[in-house]
Amino acid sequence: MQAASRESYKVGAERLDAYARGAEPSAVAATADDILSVAVLLRREPRLRRALSDPARPGEDRAGLLTGILRGKVGADALDLLTALVAGRWSAPSELLDGTERLGIEAVLASADKAGELGEVEDELFRFGQVVSASAELSNALSDPMAPAERRATLARELLAGKARPVTVRLVEAALAGFGGRSFVGALTRLVELAADRRDRQVAYVTVAAPLSDEEERRLGARLSAMYGREVSVKQTVNPEVLGGVSVRVGSDLYDGTVLRRLNETRNALAKR
């Protein structure tokens, strides 16, 4: 987002946090569903997106337009948050859509946080992403943009039935819809990071040839937390092809101490002789 849109989104996000602090988890979840339904509407109606982000119209007029469309169709809390969002300045109609979708996702995460389930939701999203990535057939079935969205959502719900919380399933559905214009797996990864960020944590993606013990994972997490000045949520992937050692990615930082990397470096050095 450009600067004006970021500021407008920040106002909406702060308003959401203030609302969520005093609301029940179920109420926040219902508000999240309302906001995400409006994001679907904005995606489907480009003329409405343009009207609601038109810089030539005062923010109060744009908020009034949205109120006229949504009154009686969404809850009062969702309407209050959405009108606050729309009243801001948006650099482009697409950024208003992105901001609305992001606010809905943050509301889903806030509902999980209020229920004390956010850490578990974060882990469930990551594990489901691993399951999908490990199966080309499953990945293709869930990621195929030509397949009906409801059919893919039904498949995901069947896979997660009895294994994940309702909030996790709702977020997976958002990923299937292409949250933020991303691929399915890319959207899942972003959702994991947003869940961690709401818990004031950084995500470290760790790849090893054999699983780390609980104590090894704890020590690694503590070292990374000391490096980054923030709690770190370790997400472990086992890949025997790395042969040994550890690869760690935190944001754009990559620390690759795997045997595979050292073998590749040796092979490249020998090839240059």
ZADO-1210 file (C-alpha; in nm, 4 decimals, padded with zeros to 6 digits):
<atoms>
<atom x="00.0000" y="00.0000" z="00.0000" code="MET" pos="1"/>
<atom x="00.1035" y="00.3582" z="-00.0574" code="GLN" pos="2"/>
<atom x="00.1382" y="00.5977" z="00.2359" code="ALA" pos="3"/>
<atom x="-00.2173" y="00.7416" z="00.2296" code="ALA" pos="4"/>
<atom x="-00.3721" y="00.3951" z="00.2143" code="SER" pos="5"/>
<atom x="-00.1490" y="00.2685" z="00.4962" code="ARG" pos="6"/>
<atom x="-00.2648" y="00.5523" z="00.7202" code="GLU" pos="7"/>
<atom x="-00.6307" y="00.4854" z="00.6390" code="SER" pos="8"/>
<atom x="-00.5859" y="00.1149" z="00.7075" code="TYR" pos="9"/>
<atom x="-00.4094" y="00.1928" z="01.0362" code="LYS" pos="10"/>
<atom x="-00.7144" y="00.3886" z="01.1542" code="VAL" pos="11"/>
<atom x="-00.9399" y="00.0932" z="01.0757" code="GLY" pos="12"/>
<atom x="-00.7034" y="-00.1571" z="01.2402" code="ALA" pos="13"/>
<atom x="-00.6797" y="00.0496" z="01.5598" code="GLU" pos="14"/>
<atom x="-01.0567" y="00.0757" z="01.5701" code="ARG" pos="15"/>
<atom x="-01.0833" y="-00.3007" z="01.5277" code="LEU" pos="16"/>
<atom x="-00.8428" y="-00.3634" z="01.8168" code="ASP" pos="17"/>
<atom x="-01.0380" y="-00.1284" z="02.0437" code="ALA" pos="18"/>
<atom x="-01.3643" y="-00.3027" z="01.9517" code="TYR" pos="19"/>
<atom x="-01.2210" y="-00.6548" z="01.9943" code="ALA" pos="20"/>
<atom x="-01.0902" y="-00.5798" z="02.3438" code="ARG" pos="21"/>
<atom x="-01.4445" y="-00.5358" z="02.4724" code="GLY" pos="22"/>
<atom x="-01.6298" y="-00.7960" z="02.2636" code="ALA" pos="23"/>
<atom x="-01.6915" y="-01.1675" z="02.2961" code="GLU" pos="24"/>
<atom x="-01.4974" y="-01.3981" z="02.0592" code="PRO" pos="25"/>
<atom x="-01.8189" y="-01.5085" z="01.8856" code="SER" pos="26"/>
<atom x="-01.9205" y="-01.1475" z="01.8234" code="ALA" pos="27"/>
<atom x="-01.5776" y="-01.0642" z="01.6782" code="VAL" pos="28"/>
<atom x="-01.5977" y="-01.3723" z="01.4542" code="ALA" pos="29"/>
<atom x="-01.9404" y="-01.2640" z="01.3255" code="ALA" pos="30"/>
<atom x="-01.8058" y="-00.9150" z="01.2563" code="THR" pos="31"/>
<atom x="-01.5128" y="-01.0695" z="01.0692" code="ALA" pos="32"/>
<atom x="-01.7513" y="-01.2662" z="00.8472" code="ASP" pos="33"/>
<atom x="-01.9430" y="-00.9473" z="00.7689" code="ASP" pos="34"/>
<atom x="-01.6255" y="-00.7599" z="00.6740" code="ILE" pos="35"/>
<atom x="-01.5023" y="-01.0431" z="00.4544" code="LEU" pos="36"/>
<atom x="-01.8407" y="-01.0596" z="00.2806" code="SER" pos="37"/>
<atom x="-01.8035" y="-00.6903" z="00.1957" code="VAL" pos="38"/>
<atom x="-01.4553" y="-00.7612" z="00.0603" code="ALA" pos="39"/>
<atom x="-01.6150" y="-01.0185" z="-00.1720" code="VAL" pos="40"/>
<atom x="-01.8669" y="-00.7530" z="-00.2812" code="LEU" pos="41"/>
<atom x="-01.5894" y="-00.5016" z="-00.3533" code="LEU" pos="42"/>
<atom x="-01.3975" y="-00.7603" z="-00.5538" code="ARG" pos="43"/>
<atom x="-01.7071" y="-00.8306" z="-00.7623" code="ARG" pos="44"/>
<atom x="-01.8077" y="-00.4644" z="-00.8128" code="GLU" pos="45"/>
<atom x="-01.5225" y="-00.2485" z="-00.9502" code="PRO" pos="46"/>
<atom x="-01.7519" y="00.0543" z="-00.9936" code="ARG" pos="47"/>
<atom x="-01.8347" y="00.0442" z="-00.6241" code="LEU" pos="48"/>
<atom x="-01.4646" y="00.0192" z="-00.5365" code="ARG" pos="49"/>
<atom x="-01.3956" y="00.3289" z="-00.7438" code="ARG" pos="50"/>
<atom x="-01.6836" y="00.5233" z="-00.5883" code="ALA" pos="51"/>
<atom x="-01.5789" y="00.4351" z="-00.2341" code="LEU" pos="52"/>
<atom x="-01.2164" y="00.5354" z="-00.2912" code="SER" pos="53"/>
<atom x="-01.2790" y="00.8435" z="-00.5091" code="ASP" pos="54"/>
<atom x="-01.0525" y="01.1205" z="-00.3727" code="PRO" pos="55"/>
<atom x="-01.2841" y="01.3851" z="-00.5223" code="ALA" pos="56"/>
<atom x="-01.5622" y="01.2843" z="-00.2810" code="ARG" pos="57"/>
<atom x="-01.5436" y="01.3774" z="00.0888" code="PRO" pos="58"/>
<atom x="-01.4868" y="01.0870" z="00.3237" code="GLY" pos="59"/>
<atom x="-01.8249" y="01.1452" z="00.4888" code="GLU" pos="60"/>
<atom x="-01.9989" y="01.1063" z="00.1514" code="ASP" pos="61"/>
<atom x="-01.8196" y="00.7808" z="00.0801" code="ARG" pos="62"/>
<atom x="-01.9024" y="00.6491" z="00.4259" code="ALA" pos="63"/>
<atom x="-02.2655" y="00.7496" z="00.3728" code="GLY" pos="64"/>
<atom x="-02.2755" y="00.5670" z="00.0398" code="LEU" pos="65"/>
<atom x="-02.1490" y="00.2487" z="00.2032" code="LEU" pos="66"/>
<atom x="-02.3945" y="00.2844" z="00.4912" code="THR" pos="67"/>
<atom x="-02.6837" y="00.3136" z="00.2474" code="GLY" pos="68"/>
<atom x="-02.5774" y="-00.0058" z="00.0727" code="ILE" pos="69"/>
<atom x="-02.5030" y="-00.2142" z="00.3825" code="LEU" pos="70"/>
<atom x="-02.7570" y="-00.0995" z="00.6411" code="ARG" pos="71"/>
<atom x="-02.9544" y="-00.4015" z="00.7573" code="GLY" pos="72"/>
<atom x="-02.7225" y="-00.6413" z="00.5728" code="LYS" pos="73"/>
<atom x="-02.4267" y="-00.6466" z="00.8122" code="VAL" pos="74"/>
<atom x="-02.3982" y="-00.5999" z="01.1869" code="GLY" pos="75"/>
<atom x="-02.3609" y="-00.2568" z="01.3448" code="ALA" pos="76"/>
<atom x="-02.0046" y="-00.3265" z="01.4574" code="ASP" pos="77"/>
<atom x="-01.8931" y="-00.4305" z="01.1100" code="ALA" pos="78"/>
<atom x="-02.0638" y="-00.1263" z="00.9587" code="LEU" pos="79"/>
<atom x="-01.8894" y="00.1043" z="01.2057" code="ASP" pos="80"/>
<atom x="-01.5478" y="-00.0438" z="01.1194" code="LEU" pos="81"/>
<atom x="-01.6105" y="-00.0389" z="00.7445" code="LEU" pos="82"/>
<atom x="-01.7326" y="00.3205" z="00.7345" code="THR" pos="83"/>
<atom x="-01.4256" y="00.4279" z="00.9313" code="ALA" pos="84"/>
<atom x="-01.2122" y="00.2479" z="00.6732" code="LEU" pos="85"/>
<atom x="-01.3902" y="00.3953" z="00.3719" code="VAL" pos="86"/>
<atom x="-01.3826" y="00.7497" z="00.5140" code="ALA" pos="87"/>
<atom x="-01.0032" y="00.7503" z="00.4850" code="GLY" pos="88"/>
<atom x="-00.7945" y="00.8373" z="00.1799" code="ARG" pos="89"/>
<atom x="-00.7072" y="00.5509" z="-00.0543" code="TRP" pos="90"/>
<atom x="-00.4409" y="00.5728" z="-00.3235" code="SER" pos="91"/>
<atom x="-00.6231" y="00.3271" z="-00.5516" code="ALA" pos="92"/>
<atom x="-00.9489" y="00.1279" z="-00.5516" code="PRO" pos="93"/>
<atom x="-00.7453" y="-00.1944" z="-00.5350" code="SER" pos="94"/>
<atom x="-00.5878" y="-00.0770" z="-00.2100" code="GLU" pos="95"/>
<atom x="-00.9297" y="-00.0225" z="-00.0541" code="LEU" pos="96"/>
<atom x="-01.0128" y="-00.3825" z="-00.1477" code="LEU" pos="97"/>
<atom x="-00.6854" y="-00.5055" z="00.0025" code="ASP" pos="98"/>
<atom x="-00.7464" y="-00.3040" z="00.3183" code="GLY" pos="99"/>
<atom x="-01.1000" y="-00.4366" z="00.3608" code="THR" pos="100"/>
<atom x="-00.9863" y="-00.7958" z="00.3110" code="GLU" pos="101"/>
<atom x="-00.6946" y="-00.7522" z="00.5514" code="ARG" pos="102"/>
<atom x="-00.9226" y="-00.5970" z="00.8144" code="LEU" pos="103"/>
<atom x="-01.1551" y="-00.8974" z="00.7873" code="GLY" pos="104"/>
<atom x="-00.8640" y="-01.1373" z="00.8328" code="ILE" pos="105"/>
<atom x="-00.7359" y="-00.9413" z="01.1316" code="GLU" pos="106"/>
<atom x="-01.0844" y="-00.9621" z="01.2819" code="ALA" pos="107"/>
<atom x="-01.0807" y="-01.3420" z="01.2391" code="VAL" pos="108"/>
<atom x="-00.7419" y="-01.3553" z="01.4122" code="LEU" pos="109"/>
<atom x="-00.8654" y="-01.1225" z="01.6869" code="ALA" pos="110"/>
<atom x="-01.1551" y="-01.3596" z="01.7558" code="SER" pos="111"/>
<atom x="-00.9080" y="-01.6475" z="01.7975" code="ALA" pos="112"/>
<atom x="-00.6902" y="-01.4324" z="02.0210" code="ASP" pos="113"/>
<atom x="-00.9865" y="-01.3458" z="02.2435" code="LYS" pos="114"/>
<atom x="-01.0702" y="-01.7171" z="02.2692" code="ALA" pos="115"/>
<atom x="-00.7114" y="-01.8017" z="02.3659" code="GLY" pos="116"/>
<atom x="-00.6663" y="-02.0136" z="02.0523" code="GLU" pos="117"/>
<atom x="-00.4404" y="-01.8020" z="01.8331" code="LEU" pos="118"/>
<atom x="-00.1214" y="-02.0033" z="01.8913" code="GLY" pos="119"/>
<atom x="-00.3005" y="-02.3269" z="01.8037" code="GLU" pos="120"/>
<atom x="-00.4567" y="-02.1688" z="01.4940" code="VAL" pos="121"/>
<atom x="-00.1137" y="-02.0537" z="01.3807" code="GLU" pos="122"/>
<atom x="00.0242" y="-02.4084" z="01.4172" code="ASP" pos="123"/>
<atom x="-00.2766" y="-02.5646" z="01.2409" code="GLU" pos="124"/>
<atom x="-00.2375" y="-02.3340" z="00.9426" code="LEU" pos="125"/>
<atom x="00.1314" y="-02.4166" z="00.9160" code="PHE" pos="126"/>
<atom x="00.0751" y="-02.7918" z="00.9425" code="ARG" pos="127"/>
<atom x="-00.1985" y="-02.7837" z="00.6806" code="PHE" pos="128"/>
<atom x="00.0348" y="-02.5947" z="00.4489" code="GLY" pos="129"/>
<atom x="00.2935" y="-02.8671" z="00.4971" code="GLN" pos="130"/>
<atom x="00.0402" y="-03.1391" z="00.4202" code="VAL" pos="131"/>
<atom x="-00.0638" y="-02.9620" z="00.1011" code="VAL" pos="132"/>
<atom x="00.2928" y="-02.8939" z="-00.0111" code="SER" pos="133"/>
<atom x="00.3890" y="-03.2597" z="00.0438" code="ALA" pos="134"/>
<atom x="00.1259" y="-03.3848" z="-00.2030" code="SER" pos="135"/>
<atom x="00.1350" y="-03.2622" z="-00.5630" code="ALA" pos="136"/>
<atom x="-00.2110" y="-03.4089" z="-00.6227" code="GLU" pos="137"/>
<atom x="-00.3625" y="-03.2326" z="-00.3216" code="LEU" pos="138"/>
<atom x="-00.1808" y="-02.9079" z="-00.3971" code="SER" pos="139"/>
<atom x="-00.3142" y="-02.9103" z="-00.7534" code="ASN" pos="140"/>
<atom x="-00.6677" y="-02.9888" z="-00.6379" code="ALA" pos="141"/>
<atom x="-00.6738" y="-02.6995" z="-00.3900" code="LEU" pos="142"/>
<atom x="-00.4811" y="-02.4479" z="-00.6000" code="SER" pos="143"/>
<atom x="-00.6486" y="-02.4995" z="-00.9386" code="ASP" pos="144"/>
<atom x="-00.8128" y="-02.1630" z="-01.0252" code="PRO" pos="145"/>
<atom x="-01.0284" y="-02.3352" z="-01.2861" code="MET" pos="146"/>
<atom x="-01.1937" y="-02.5578" z="-01.0236" code="ALA" pos="147"/>
<atom x="-01.5077" y="-02.4144" z="-00.8586" code="PRO" pos="148"/>
<atom x="-01.4161" y="-02.2332" z="-00.5373" code="ALA" pos="149"/>
<atom x="-01.6887" y="-02.4071" z="-00.3371" code="GLU" pos="150"/>
<atom x="-01.5656" y="-02.7497" z="-00.4444" code="ARG" pos="151"/>
<atom x="-01.2137" y="-02.6666" z="-00.3278" code="ARG" pos="152"/>
<atom x="-01.3505" y="-02.5256" z="-00.0006" code="ALA" pos="153"/>
<atom x="-01.5534" y="-02.8427" z="00.0547" code="THR" pos="154"/>
<atom x="-01.2410" y="-03.0544" z="00.0034" code="LEU" pos="155"/>
<atom x="-01.0478" y="-02.8431" z="00.2550" code="ALA" pos="156"/>
<atom x="-01.3277" y="-02.8660" z="00.5110" code="ARG" pos="157"/>
<atom x="-01.3380" y="-03.2448" z="00.4724" code="GLU" pos="158"/>
<atom x="-00.9610" y="-03.2669" z="00.5221" code="LEU" pos="159"/>
<atom x="-00.9726" y="-03.0476" z="00.8320" code="LEU" pos="160"/>
<atom x="-01.2868" y="-03.1944" z="00.9898" code="ALA" pos="161"/>
<atom x="-01.2128" y="-03.2849" z="01.3518" code="GLY" pos="162"/>
<atom x="-00.8489" y="-03.1782" z="01.3110" code="LYS" pos="163"/>
<atom x="-00.8650" y="-02.7990" z="01.3174" code="ALA" pos="164"/>
<atom x="-01.0565" y="-02.5218" z="01.4884" code="ARG" pos="165"/>
<atom x="-01.3365" y="-02.3392" z="01.3057" code="PRO" pos="166"/>
<atom x="-01.1206" y="-02.0251" z="01.2882" code="VAL" pos="167"/>
<atom x="-00.8481" y="-02.2233" z="01.1102" code="THR" pos="168"/>
<atom x="-01.1011" y="-02.3554" z="00.8592" code="VAL" pos="169"/>
<atom x="-01.2289" y="-01.9996" z="00.7988" code="ARG" pos="170"/>
<atom x="-00.8762" y="-01.8777" z="00.7317" code="LEU" pos="171"/>
<atom x="-00.8068" y="-02.1688" z="00.4970" code="VAL" pos="172"/>
<atom x="-01.1190" y="-02.0693" z="00.3031" code="GLU" pos="173"/>
<atom x="-00.9803" y="-01.7155" z="00.2766" code="ALA" pos="174"/>
<atom x="-00.6521" y="-01.8577" z="00.1459" code="ALA" pos="175"/>
<atom x="-00.8423" y="-02.0613" z="-00.1132" code="LEU" pos="176"/>
<atom x="-01.0085" y="-01.7384" z="-00.2277" code="ALA" pos="177"/>
<atom x="-00.6619" y="-01.5938" z="-00.2943" code="GLY" pos="178"/>
<atom x="-00.6114" y="-01.3679" z="00.0079" code="PHE" pos="179"/>
<atom x="-00.4084" y="-01.0669" z="-00.1018" code="GLY" pos="180"/>
<atom x="-00.3873" y="-01.1941" z="-00.4597" code="GLY" pos="181"/>
<atom x="-00.1555" y="-01.4770" z="-00.3523" code="ARG" pos="182"/>
<atom x="-00.1402" y="-01.8439" z="-00.4441" code="SER" pos="183"/>
<atom x="-00.3092" y="-02.0810" z="-00.1990" code="PHE" pos="184"/>
<atom x="00.0155" y="-02.1893" z="-00.0306" code="VAL" pos="185"/>
<atom x="00.1452" y="-01.8308" z="-00.0395" code="GLY" pos="186"/>
<atom x="-00.1741" y="-01.7096" z="00.1286" code="ALA" pos="187"/>
<atom x="-00.1450" y="-01.9781" z="00.3982" code="LEU" pos="188"/>
<atom x="00.2121" y="-01.8686" z="00.4683" code="THR" pos="189"/>
<atom x="00.1044" y="-01.5058" z="00.4985" code="ARG" pos="190"/>
<atom x="-00.1764" y="-01.6009" z="00.7357" code="LEU" pos="191"/>
<atom x="00.0700" y="-01.7899" z="00.9580" code="VAL" pos="192"/>
<atom x="00.2853" y="-01.4772" z="00.9733" code="GLU" pos="193"/>
<atom x="-00.0105" y="-01.2499" z="01.0515" code="LEU" pos="194"/>
<atom x="-00.1171" y="-01.4831" z="01.3321" code="ALA" pos="195"/>
<atom x="00.2354" y="-01.4745" z="01.4750" code="ALA" pos="196"/>
<atom x="00.2529" y="-01.0974" z="01.4391" code="ASP" pos="197"/>
<atom x="-00.0700" y="-01.0544" z="01.6363" code="ARG" pos="198"/>
<atom x="00.1035" y="-01.2509" z="01.9141" code="ARG" pos="199"/>
<atom x="00.4037" y="-01.0138" z="01.8725" code="ASP" pos="200"/>
<atom x="00.6208" y="-01.2921" z="01.7341" code="ARG" pos="201"/>
<atom x="00.8490" y="-01.3386" z="01.4350" code="GLN" pos="202"/>
<atom x="00.8245" y="-01.6609" z="01.2342" code="VAL" pos="203"/>
<atom x="01.1384" y="-01.8695" z="01.1773" code="ALA" pos="204"/>
<atom x="01.1088" y="-02.1380" z="00.9095" code="TYR" pos="205"/>
<atom x="01.3512" y="-02.4154" z="01.0023" code="VAL" pos="206"/>
<atom x="01.4427" y="-02.7009" z="00.7668" code="THR" pos="207"/>
<atom x="01.6227" y="-03.0079" z="00.9049" code="VAL" pos="208"/>
<atom x="01.6989" y="-03.3615" z="00.7877" code="ALA" pos="209"/>
<atom x="01.5554" y="-03.5142" z="01.1072" code="ALA" pos="210"/>
<atom x="01.3139" y="-03.3612" z="01.3607" code="PRO" pos="211"/>
<atom x="01.4601" y="-03.1418" z="01.6324" code="LEU" pos="212"/>
<atom x="01.3852" y="-03.2483" z="01.9871" code="SER" pos="213"/>
<atom x="01.1688" y="-03.0187" z="02.1980" code="ASP" pos="214"/>
<atom x="01.4778" y="-02.8989" z="02.3835" code="GLU" pos="215"/>
<atom x="01.6706" y="-02.8332" z="02.0603" code="GLU" pos="216"/>
<atom x="01.3768" y="-02.6374" z="01.9207" code="GLU" pos="217"/>
<atom x="01.3491" y="-02.4390" z="02.2441" code="ARG" pos="218"/>
<atom x="01.7213" y="-02.3505" z="02.2402" code="ARG" pos="219"/>
<atom x="01.7068" y="-02.2485" z="01.8746" code="LEU" pos="220"/>
<atom x="01.4018" y="-02.0329" z="01.9397" code="GLY" pos="221"/>
<atom x="01.5762" y="-01.8656" z="02.2347" code="ALA" pos="222"/>
<atom x="01.8871" y="-01.7884" z="02.0266" code="ARG" pos="223"/>
<atom x="01.6778" y="-01.6399" z="01.7458" code="LEU" pos="224"/>
<atom x="01.4721" y="-01.4356" z="01.9924" code="SER" pos="225"/>
<atom x="01.7944" y="-01.2894" z="02.1327" code="ALA" pos="226"/>
<atom x="01.9132" y="-01.2046" z="01.7792" code="MET" pos="227"/>
<atom x="01.5909" y="-01.0354" z="01.6696" code="TYR" pos="228"/>
<atom x="01.4836" y="-00.8792" z="01.9984" code="GLY" pos="229"/>
<atom x="01.1422" y="-01.0411" z="01.9690" code="ARG" pos="230"/>
<atom x="00.9846" y="-01.3753" z="02.0519" code="GLU" pos="231"/>
<atom x="01.0262" y="-01.6216" z="01.7654" code="VAL" pos="232"/>
<atom x="00.7776" y="-01.8876" z="01.6579" code="SER" pos="233"/>
<atom x="00.9745" y="-02.1821" z="01.5152" code="VAL" pos="234"/>
<atom x="00.8082" y="-02.3663" z="01.2253" code="LYS" pos="235"/>
<atom x="00.9923" y="-02.6891" z="01.1555" code="GLN" pos="236"/>
<atom x="01.0000" y="-02.8748" z="00.8224" code="THR" pos="237"/>
<atom x="01.1728" y="-03.2119" z="00.7914" code="VAL" pos="238"/>
<atom x="01.3437" y="-03.2706" z="00.4568" code="ASN" pos="239"/>
<atom x="01.5893" y="-03.5656" z="00.4432" code="PRO" pos="240"/>
<atom x="01.7372" y="-03.4246" z="00.1216" code="GLU" pos="241"/>
<atom x="01.9281" y="-03.1576" z="00.3153" code="VAL" pos="242"/>
<atom x="02.1292" y="-03.4507" z="00.4671" code="LEU" pos="243"/>
<atom x="02.2135" y="-03.2717" z="00.7920" code="GLY" pos="244"/>
<atom x="02.2556" y="-02.9353" z="00.9572" code="GLY" pos="245"/>
<atom x="01.9900" y="-02.6643" z="00.9795" code="VAL" pos="246"/>
<atom x="01.8497" y="-02.4006" z="00.7441" code="SER" pos="247"/>
<atom x="01.6712" y="-02.1066" z="00.9051" code="VAL" pos="248"/>
<atom x="01.4741" y="-01.8337" z="00.7270" code="ARG" pos="249"/>
<atom x="01.3460" y="-01.5330" z="00.9193" code="VAL" pos="250"/>
<atom x="01.1857" y="-01.2758" z="00.6920" code="GLY" pos="251"/>
<atom x="01.4389" y="-01.2055" z="00.4171" code="SER" pos="252"/>
<atom x="01.7287" y="-01.3444" z="00.6252" code="ASP" pos="253"/>
<atom x="01.8513" y="-01.6944" z="00.5389" code="LEU" pos="254"/>
<atom x="02.1010" y="-01.8923" z="00.7462" code="TYR" pos="255"/>
<atom x="02.1793" y="-02.2132" z="00.5598" code="ASP" pos="256"/>
<atom x="02.4091" y="-02.4482" z="00.7483" code="GLY" pos="257"/>
<atom x="02.2909" y="-02.7679" z="00.5807" code="THR" pos="258"/>
<atom x="02.5194" y="-03.0418" z="00.4531" code="VAL" pos="259"/>
<atom x="02.3481" y="-03.0121" z="00.1145" code="LEU" pos="260"/>
<atom x="02.4509" y="-02.6472" z="00.0831" code="ARG" pos="261"/>
<atom x="02.8131" y="-02.7265" z="00.1687" code="ARG" pos="262"/>
<atom x="02.8196" y="-03.0129" z="-00.0839" code="LEU" pos="263"/>
<atom x="02.6780" y="-02.7863" z="-00.3528" code="ASN" pos="264"/>
<atom x="02.9375" y="-02.5194" z="-00.2758" code="GLU" pos="265"/>
<atom x="03.2157" y="-02.7787" z="-00.2985" code="THR" pos="266"/>
<atom x="03.0748" y="-02.9131" z="-00.6248" code="ARG" pos="267"/>
<atom x="03.0558" y="-02.5625" z="-00.7743" code="ASN" pos="268"/>
<atom x="03.4108" y="-02.4836" z="-00.6636" code="ALA" pos="269"/>
<atom x="03.5450" y="-02.8006" z="-00.8225" code="LEU" pos="270"/>
<atom x="03.3565" y="-02.7299" z="-01.1458" code="ALA" pos="271"/>
<atom x="03.5329" y="-02.3930" z="-01.1800" code="LYS" pos="272"/>
<atom x="03.8794" y="-02.5488" z="-01.1701" code="ARG" pos="273"/>
</atoms>
